[in-house]
Amino acid sequence: MLYEERRFSNLMLFLVVPGFVGLFGGLWGTYTGGEGFEIMVVISTIVILILIDLLMFKIEIDEREIRLRGTLGIIIRKTIKIEDIKSFEVKIGWVGCWAPIRFNFPAKGCIIIHKRGVDVAFTTNNPEEIAMVLTTLGVPREA
């Protein structure tokens, strides 16, 4: 493993807490109402897994690929092979980071991967360290 970083966002936690509260309120309501509790348990479990997956993502870079995964890696996951990357771009700040596929949490910088197909962007607190690792792997840096 050449690089690994975990990104957690307090902002995302703040955004998903009302979802958790609403789900538990719905569960309580269906339980006390006596109808539809089993369906609500299944739906709540699926939504809770999705919300937990959105809370954090992990960046892993090795010699063959870049892996971007959510907390559980069920919904949020993207693997980029190093040989598919045409170039990459480093930006300061996380607001101006744009690509069709984004892993965007508040951070110091952003990496945009230009590859065959759809570009991918992700935020990081160590953009220059990731740039150094990608340059070491032979990926050209876009000016």
Secondary structure as GFF3:
##gff-version 3
##sequence-region A 1 143
A	DSSP	beta_strand	3	8	.	.	.	ID=ss1
A	DSSP	alpha_helix	10	33	.	.	.	ID=ss2
A	DSSP	alpha_helix	37	54	.	.	.	ID=ss3
A	DSSP	beta_strand	56	61	.	.	.	ID=ss4
A	DSSP	beta_strand	65	70	.	.	.	ID=ss5
A	DSSP	beta_strand	77	81	.	.	.	ID=ss6
A	DSSP	three_ten_helix	82	84	.	.	.	ID=ss7
A	DSSP	beta_strand	85	92	.	.	.	ID=ss8
A	DSSP	beta_strand	101	103	.	.	.	ID=ss9
A	DSSP	beta_strand	109	115	.	.	.	ID=ss10
A	DSSP	beta_strand	120	124	.	.	.	ID=ss11
A	DSSP	alpha_helix	127	136	.	.	.	ID=ss12
###
